[in-house]
Amino acid sequence: MAKRKRRAKQGSLVLICAWCNTKIPPDTEVFSIATKKLPGIDLSNHEGKFIPLHLALAKKRVEGFVAPKGSPAKKDGYDVVFVACSENCGRALKTALQKEKEAAGLMSMN
């Protein structure tokens, strides 16, 4: 799970936890989980937008934000960023993403 934390600000975009779908109130600490896209997937048309992702093993649909070129996440090598309402939800999401990648025969997430 990314160590970056931030607080949702009043009047900002309404944030929803990618894992449990709970609405995150303003001025509440949020957690981010960043991952790399699978090889062969082109997300360039979705940069700067939220996209739905189906996690088959977890039987869940999650929303991720595709990092635009020049963003801190993209500069750090990540393609999709998720928001979680708690460390528990962040860990659960990270574990589910890792299992999906392992099932696809890919290496573990960093």
N, C-alpha and C positions, 0 to 999 in steps of 0.2 A: 504494500500500500504506500502510496506517495506520502512523504512527510509534510508536504505542503498542506496547510490548513488556512482557511479564510473564513470570515464571517459574512453572511448574506446581509446586504445593506437594505435599509428601508427604500422602497420605490424601485428596487432592482427586479430583475427577472424572477418569477416565482420558481423556486428550486424544488425538485421532487427527487427523492432518493431513488437511484437506479435499481436498487435491490428490493426494497420493501414498498416502494411507491408512496411513501409518506410525504406529505407536503412539509417542507422545511421552513419554519417560521423565520421572518426577518431577524437579524441580529443573533443568529444561532450559528455555532461552529459547524462547518461542513468539512468533509474529507474527500479527497480526490484519489481516483485510481486510474492510472494511465497504462495503456497497452499499445503494442504494435499490431498493425494489421496483418492478416494472413498473406503469405506470398501469392501474387497473382491477382490480388483484389485492388481495384483502382477506386480510390475515394476522392479523387480530385474534384469531381462535380459536387461533392457534399461538404467541402471545406467550409468551416464556420457554421455548420448546421447540426442539429440533433438528428440522429438516425436510429431506427429500431434494430436491435440485434436479437436473434433467437438463440438461446442457449439450450440446445436439444437435451443434453444430459440433465440439466437442472429443471427442464420443462418450464422455462421462464423467458419472458421477453423483457429486455432491458433497453434503455435509451442511453446512447453515448453521443458525445459532442466530438465531431471530427475537427482535429486541430488544424487551423489554417497555416499556410506557409508563413514563416517569420515569427510564429507564436513561441513562447517559452517551451511549451510541451513539444512542439515540432523540433525545436532546436535541441532538445534533450533526446530526440529520437523516437518520440511517441506519436501515434496517429489518432488514437481515440481516447477521450477522457470521460470518466464517469464521476458523478457526484453521489456521495453516500451521507446519510444522516448521522451515522455513528461508526465507531471503529469496528463494531461487530458486523454491521452491514458491509462495510468496506472489506473486511476479511472474507466474508461469505462470497461476495462478488469476485474478489481476486481468486479465491479457490475455484469457483465455478468457471471463470475464464481460463484458468490454468488447466483444468480438467478437459475443457473443450479443445484446447490446443494440443494437449497430450493425446487425446482420442484421435485427433487429425494426424498424429504422427509427427508433430512438431516439438521442438525443444521447449522446456519450461520457461515461464516468464521470468524476466529479471526483476 
